[in-house]
Amino acid sequence: MSDQENKLPNFTQGAINLASPRIGADVIYATDDFFAHKSRLIKVEEPVFIDDKFDEHGKWMDGWESRRRREPGNDYCIVRLGAKGVITGFDIDTRHFTGNHPPHASIEGALSDSDPDEDTMWVEVLPKKALDADSHNFFENALKARFNYLRLNIYPDGGVARLRVYGNPICEWQRHDLSNLQELSSVINGGNVIGYNDAHYGDPWVILSPSRGVNMGDGWETRRRREPGNDWIVISLGATGVVERIEVDTAHFKGNYPDRCSVQAALVENPDNEDLLSDDCSWENLMDEQKLAMDRNHTFEGDKINKIGPVSHVRLNIFPDGGISRFKVLGKLTKNES
């Protein structure tokens, strides 16, 4: 685990960033973004400050920044989350905004099948809170409601570098054609990384994102292994199913892709009673060792997938180490899911 991960609050553990463009999140509206465009608010990259960079509106800032408000009221923006989910907390990040950060902010949520309008019912998720300049501002959320839109209110104006929305996606399987293969591992469908032995580079959860990786940093990569053994990552599927296809994508990994991989699986009725992060778990071989190539999406199906019945968790083993861009487990659901 990296030093940055160790500094994150507990509410981030086991959660993903629902406001990440990696899963399709978008800033769809802002009352004003004169100084810095609203789209920068949810960029994947960490915010930067470039001392001598200016544009036609003034100092270039890496975030969302409104002009100085000269009338009553406050500025706000609306974010369409990449997946409907239950939110565990927020990071309203004001890094590099010093004399121009908002003194306060609040967040409202909505659950809607279409983009919000004047009739949308907003629910207060985070009451008005004071913000520190040039800082991470972490706030835990105990509300268990589901949302797919958020409204970030800043008081009265100013700039925010990044908004991170930590939570767990909720999949509504009844909206799917369940006669077809489902991507059981996708974060949008409730798949989640629950542990790994090493994640020196990248964000492990992004291997379950729906789109292909954009560069080598957009994936899970372990450090160079100098001892016997192999690296691994454990994933809880969004629903129990019978696996029929596995995809392992090494996009952008060339001199550092794993030589081989295998997949184990288990049907776990009560995850709290099973040690899924050790060899003591009742793992079965879902896919025997397969050779991998650099910068390629590998598809394994048919006789490459062992018929072991319904599973709820999988463990991807890579030999001996390296980087994976995306990992997909597709199969048929074995029971009705809500």
C-alpha positions in Angstrom: 0.0 0.0 0.0 1.4 3.4 -1.0 2.0 6.3 1.5 -0.9 8.2 -0.1 -3.3 5.3 0.5 -2.2 5.1 4.1 -3.2 8.8 4.6 -6.7 8.4 3.3 -9.6 8.2 5.7 -11.3 4.9 6.6 -14.3 5.7 4.4 -12.2 5.5 1.3 -11.3 1.8 2.0 -13.0 -0.6 -0.3 -14.7 2.3 -2.1 -14.1 3.7 -5.6 -14.3 7.3 -7.0 -17.9 7.5 -8.4 -17.0 10.8 -9.9 -14.1 9.4 -12.0 -14.1 9.9 -15.8 -12.7 6.4 -16.0 -16.2 5.1 -15.4 -18.0 7.8 -17.4 -18.6 10.6 -14.9 -19.0 14.1 -16.3 -19.5 17.7 -15.0 -22.7 18.6 -16.9 -23.3 22.2 -15.7 -21.8 25.0 -13.8 -23.2 28.4 -13.0 -19.9 29.9 -14.0 -16.4 28.6 -14.9 -14.8 31.8 -16.2 -11.4 31.2 -14.8 -11.1 27.4 -14.9 -13.3 25.0 -16.9 -15.7 22.8 -14.9 -14.4 19.6 -16.6 -11.1 19.9 -14.7 -12.9 19.4 -11.4 -13.0 15.6 -11.8 -9.8 14.9 -13.8 -8.1 11.7 -12.9 -4.7 13.3 -12.6 -3.6 15.1 -9.4 -3.9 18.9 -9.6 -0.8 20.8 -10.6 0.3 24.4 -10.3 2.3 26.0 -13.2 3.7 29.3 -12.0 4.0 31.1 -15.3 1.0 29.7 -17.1 -1.8 32.2 -18.1 -4.7 32.2 -20.6 -7.0 34.9 -21.9 -9.0 34.9 -18.6 -6.0 35.3 -16.3 -4.0 32.8 -14.3 -4.5 29.2 -15.5 -5.6 26.9 -12.6 -6.0 23.2 -12.6 -9.6 22.8 -11.3 -12.9 24.6 -11.5 -13.0 28.3 -10.7 -15.7 30.8 -11.0 -15.3 34.6 -11.3 -15.7 36.9 -8.3 -19.4 37.1 -7.5 -20.8 40.6 -7.3 -24.4 39.7 -6.5 -26.2 37.7 -3.8 -26.2 33.9 -4.1 -23.5 31.2 -4.7 -22.0 29.2 -7.5 -22.5 25.5 -8.1 -21.9 22.7 -10.5 -23.7 19.4 -11.3 -21.8 16.1 -11.6 -23.3 13.1 -13.3 -21.7 10.2 -11.5 -20.2 7.3 -13.5 -22.4 4.8 -11.6 -25.4 4.9 -9.3 -24.1 4.2 -5.8 -24.1 4.7 -2.1 -21.6 7.4 -1.1 -19.3 6.9 1.9 -17.5 10.3 1.7 -16.0 13.2 -0.2 -12.7 15.0 -0.8 -13.3 18.6 -1.8 -9.7 19.3 -2.8 -8.6 23.0 -2.9 -4.9 22.3 -3.5 -3.1 25.4 -5.1 -6.2 27.6 -4.5 -5.1 29.9 -1.7 -6.6 33.4 -1.8 -9.3 32.2 -4.2 -10.8 29.0 -2.6 -14.4 29.0 -1.4 -14.7 29.4 2.4 -17.6 27.0 2.5 -19.2 24.2 0.5 -22.2 21.8 0.6 -23.3 18.9 -1.5 -26.8 17.7 -2.6 -27.7 14.5 -4.3 -30.4 13.3 -6.7 -31.5 10.0 -8.2 -32.8 10.5 -11.7 -33.2 8.7 -15.0 -32.4 11.9 -16.9 -30.3 15.0 -16.3 -31.6 17.3 -13.5 -34.0 20.2 -14.3 -36.0 22.7 -12.3 -38.3 19.9 -11.0 -35.5 17.7 -9.7 -35.8 16.9 -6.0 -32.4 17.4 -4.3 -31.4 15.8 -1.0 -28.8 17.3 1.3 -25.9 14.9 1.5 -23.3 17.2 3.0 -24.4 20.2 5.0 -22.5 23.5 4.6 -18.9 23.0 5.8 -15.9 25.2 6.1 -13.1 24.5 3.7 -9.3 25.0 4.2 -7.3 26.6 1.4 -4.7 24.5 -0.5 -5.8 21.3 1.2 -7.7 18.0 1.0 -11.0 18.5 2.7 -12.4 15.1 3.7 -16.0 14.6 4.8 -17.6 11.3 5.7 -21.2 10.5 4.7 -23.5 8.3 6.7 -26.5 8.7 4.4 -27.2 5.3 2.8 -29.4 6.5 0.0 -28.5 5.9 -3.7 -27.5 8.8 -6.0 -26.4 9.3 -9.5 -26.2 13.1 -9.6 -24.5 15.5 -7.2 -24.7 19.3 -6.9 -21.6 20.9 -5.4 -22.4 24.3 -3.9 -19.6 26.7 -3.2 -20.1 29.8 -1.0 -20.0 32.3 -2.5 -17.5 31.7 -5.4 -13.9 30.6 -6.0 -12.0 27.5 -7.1 -11.9 23.8 -6.3 -9.1 21.7 -7.7 -10.7 18.2 -7.5 -13.9 16.6 -6.3 -13.6 12.9 -5.3 -16.7 11.0 -4.4 -16.0 7.8 -2.6 -18.7 5.1 -2.7 -19.9 1.7 -3.8 -21.8 1.3 -7.1 -25.2 -0.4 -7.1 -26.2 -2.4 -10.1 -29.9 -2.8 -11.0 -29.7 -6.2 -12.7 -33.4 -6.2 -13.5 -32.6 -3.6 -16.2 -30.3 -6.0 -18.0 -31.1 -8.7 -20.5 -30.2 -11.5 -18.2 -30.3 -14.0 -21.0 -27.0 -12.6 -22.2 -23.5 -12.7 -20.7 -23.1 -10.1 -18.0 -19.9 -8.4 -17.0 -19.9 -9.6 -13.4 -16.7 -7.9 -12.4 -17.4 -4.4 -13.6 -17.4 -1.7 -11.0 -20.5 -0.3 -12.6 -22.2 -3.6 -11.9 -21.0 -3.8 -8.3 -17.7 -5.6 -8.8 -15.0 -4.5 -6.3 -11.3 -5.1 -5.5 -11.2 -6.4 -1.9 -7.5 -7.0 -1.6 -4.1 -7.6 -3.3 -0.6 -8.5 -2.2 1.0 -5.4 -3.9 -0.1 -2.3 -5.8 3.0 -0.2 -6.0 1.8 1.6 -9.2 -1.6 2.7 -10.3 -5.1 2.3 -8.7 -6.1 -1.3 -8.4 -9.9 -0.7 -8.8 -9.5 0.8 -12.3 -8.8 -2.7 -13.8 -12.6 -3.2 -13.4 -13.5 0.0 -15.3 -15.6 -0.4 -18.5 -13.3 1.4 -21.0 -9.8 0.5 -22.1 -6.9 2.0 -20.3 -5.5 5.3 -21.7 -1.9 4.8 -20.7 0.4 2.7 -18.6 -0.6 4.5 -15.4 -4.3 3.6 -16.0 -4.2 0.1 -14.4 -2.8 -2.1 -11.7 1.0 -2.7 -11.6 3.1 -4.4 -8.9 6.8 -3.7 -8.2 9.5 -5.9 -9.6 9.4 -9.2 -7.7 12.8 -10.2 -6.3 11.6 -13.3 -4.3 9.9 -16.5 -5.2 6.1 -16.6 -5.8 3.7 -14.5 -7.7 1.4 -11.4 -7.3 -2.4 -11.5 -7.1 -5.6 -9.5 -6.7 -9.0 -10.6 -5.3 -12.3 -9.3 -6.6 -15.8 -9.7 -5.4 -18.2 -10.0 -8.3 -21.3 -7.8 -8.5 -23.5 -10.9 -8.6 -23.1 -14.7 -8.3 -22.8 -16.3 -11.7 -21.4 -19.1 -13.9 -18.3 -17.7 -15.7 -18.0 -18.3 -19.4 -15.4 -15.7 -20.6 -12.4 -14.0 -19.1 -10.6 -11.0 -20.6 -7.1 -9.9 -19.5 -5.9 -6.7 -21.1 -2.3 -5.6 -21.0 -2.8 -2.4 -23.0 0.2 -0.1 -22.8 2.2 -2.6 -20.7 5.2 -3.7 -22.8 8.4 -4.3 -20.9 6.5 -4.9 -17.7 3.5 -7.1 -18.5 3.1 -10.4 -16.6 4.5 -13.5 -18.4 1.4 -15.6 -17.5 -1.8 -15.5 -15.5 -4.4 -17.8 -13.9 -7.7 -17.3 -12.3 -9.1 -19.0 -9.2 -12.7 -18.7 -7.9 -14.9 -19.5 -5.0 -18.6 -19.4 -4.0 -18.6 -17.6 -0.7 -21.9 -17.4 1.2 -20.6 -15.2 4.1 -17.4 -13.3 3.1 -16.9 -12.1 6.7 -16.3 -15.7 7.7 -13.8 -16.6 5.0 -10.2 -15.4 4.7 -10.3 -14.4 1.0 -6.9 -12.8 1.1 -5.0 -16.0 2.0 -4.5 -19.5 0.5 -6.8 -20.8 3.2 -9.8 -19.8 1.1 -11.5 -22.6 -0.8 -10.2 -21.5 -4.1 -10.8 -23.7 -7.2 -9.0 -23.3 -10.6 -11.4 -21.4 -12.9 -8.7 -20.9 -15.5 -5.3 -22.6 -15.6 -2.1 -20.7 -16.4 -2.2 -18.9 -19.7 0.5 -17.1 -21.6 0.2 -13.4 -22.0 1.6 -10.9 -24.5 2.4 -7.2 -24.3 -0.1 -4.5 -25.1 -3.0 -6.9 -26.0 -6.5 -7.7 -24.9 -6.6 -11.5 -24.3 -9.9 -13.4 -24.4 -10.2 -16.8 -22.8 -13.4 -18.9 -23.2 -14.6 -22.4 -24.2 -12.4 -25.1 -22.9 -10.0 -22.5 -21.3 -12.7 -22.0 -18.6 -13.1 -24.8 -16.1 -16.7 -25.7 -15.3 -16.8 -25.3 -11.5 -20.3 -23.9 -11.2 -21.5 -20.6 -9.6 -18.9 -18.3 -8.1 -19.0 -15.0 -6.1 -15.3 -14.1 -5.9 -12.2 -14.5 -8.1 -8.5 -14.2 -7.6 -6.4 -13.1 -10.6 -2.8 -14.5 -10.3 0.0 -12.9 -12.4 3.3 -14.6 -12.8 5.6 -13.4 -11.6 4.7 -9.7 -11.4 3.8 -6.8 -13.7 0.9 -4.7 -14.9 -2.7 -5.3 -16.0 -4.8 -2.6 -17.6 -8.2 -4.2 -17.4 -9.7 -7.5 -16.1 -13.2 -8.7 -17.1 -15.2 -11.7 -15.9 -18.3 -12.4 -17.9 -21.0 -15.0 -17.1 -24.7 -15.8 -16.5 -26.4 -14.9 -13.3 -27.5 -17.8 -11.2 -30.2 -16.0 -9.1 -32.4 -12.9 -9.3 -30.5 -9.8 -8.3 -32.1 -6.5 -7.2 
